[in-house]
Amino acid sequence: MTRGKTTTTGSGTTTRGRVSFVGSGPGDPGLLTVRAVDLLTEADVVVTEVPEHTDLVRAVRGATEAGPELVDGGFGEDGQPLTHAARAKVVVKQAKRGLRVVRLMAGDPFLYASGPEEAQACVKAGIAFEIVPGVSSVSAVPAYAGIPLTTKDHREVAVVTCGDKVDWAQYADRRTLVLLSAVGQIGDIAAALVAAGRAPETPVAMTRVGTTTEQATVTSTLERIAVDARAARMAPPAVTVVGDVVGLRDALSWFETKPLFGWRVLVPRTKEQAGTLSQRLRGYGAVPDEVPTISVEPPRNPQQMDKAVRGLVEGRYEWIAFTSVNAVKAVREKFEEYGLDARAFSGLKIAAVGDKTAQAIAQWGLRADLVPSGEQSAAGLLEDWPEYDELLDPINRVFLPRADIATENLVAGLVDLGWECDDVTAYRTVRAAPPPAPTRDAIKTGKFDAVVFTSSSTVRNLVGIAGKPHPSTVIAVIGPATAKTAEEHGLRVDVMSPKPDVEVLVDALADFGAARRLAMVEAGQPVTRPSDRKPSARRKAGTSR
């Protein structure tokens, strides 16, 4: 980082502003560098360049974390793009406040960007700065389209920002061309390249909004690209590649061929609950849309829970059985309220209904003594639960913190095994408020490609607050009980997870999507999403897909 000058505020406090010019990459937030994430996490002010940067900063910082201050450095109050000089003034003004400023820039700050001019303004103002390179769309977008810019047979590449004064005659050879800002001029550019000596059949690929799930690529030739791009309604931002390397796309296309590419998937869970599920969906190319269907609230009468926690500390129980992650969270919050920590579990045996619950226990610094070896459910837990033995077990009581709507099967099973249970309501699950009207409309009219149900309650609550998903929507469920509830509500189940695990559920949905895509390809049909079907082609519930 360059060294900046010391400034003095009105109160006499000496401060030193600094600016980090950070490349955000071409669109996919997963392409942020580790250094970029660190700086965004620490920033007091982020000067953005494009509207998408607001969501990017929130994703990095987290929805519950305060700050940083966001300042628009790309557009003026009139909505028009700022000049390089105007952008530099915005950055310098923020840095002079003596704060940690991140200047977030699309792509790479020093490649086809205003970074050099803004950095020079910092030098002139005596402000310290650093450059954090970003992944450039020049290389990233072709890579996401499955087009390598160089091979052992094609080693030369020219990057051209298209305009009125480009001498296309100098690009008459066979080197690969990467064209920026070429969409509106592609017909004239192609004609000029042919006139300069490039063969009319030279392959061309144009990719719009590359590295995002809206990415679309048109492959053509110099003589046809203008017609094909217009037919595909290609629009900026787009990157165009000209050259023989485009021919490798058929074999190397990997992003647009993901099993769930572009699928809009409804996730009826809160953002806190949906983290792993949504992340896995994105890995398969889907766009998860999280819609909370339940709200977790404290019990109406906390005295029962207070009494049980006191009993736990006093050694009243032999076992504590956690049947959900929410139960772990509820007990942990109660411990924090009393100023207790994990040491209070000393000598207590801990049971978890499944791996996810066991992980939540482990995050507390504890280890589950019993996790079902088979089915991860209350029934599976009972299969492995030992009978009470008055010689081996000094205490015969089990603390069972759970939801208010939990079934009685686990309690009855434990009693049959000789145990006494303190069945305690640790939290309540209530139906969430209905989602916004556009989301409800999308659910009912088939604008979602799939919905993943992770419990029977998510089925009941989603239908209750938003209505039934359209028959064209693929229904994926986590297990037989959830499938039964879905069918009782008139939904056809397309995908059922082989085990009750959200990651396995997403894998099963991806397998379904892959098989569906392959069938279309083998039939010579265009690859479409479930939501692409016209109303007349949609099938009624109860028919097979």
Helices and strands as residue ranges (DSSP letters): E 7-8, E 14-15, E 18-23, G 29-31, H 34-42, E 45-48, H 52-61, E 69-72, H 84-95, E 100-105, H 115-125, E 128-132, H 137-144, E 157-161, G 168-171, E 176-180, G 183-185, H 186-196, E 203-208, E 216-221, H 225-231, E 238-242, G 244-248, H 249-252, E 264-267, H 271-283, E 287-290, E 294-297, H 303-313, E 319-322, H 325-338, G 342-345, E 349-352, H 355-362, H 378-384, E 397-403, H 409-416, E 420-431, H 437-445, E 450-453, H 456-466, E 474-477, H 480-488, E 495-496, H 502-522, G 530-532, G 535-537
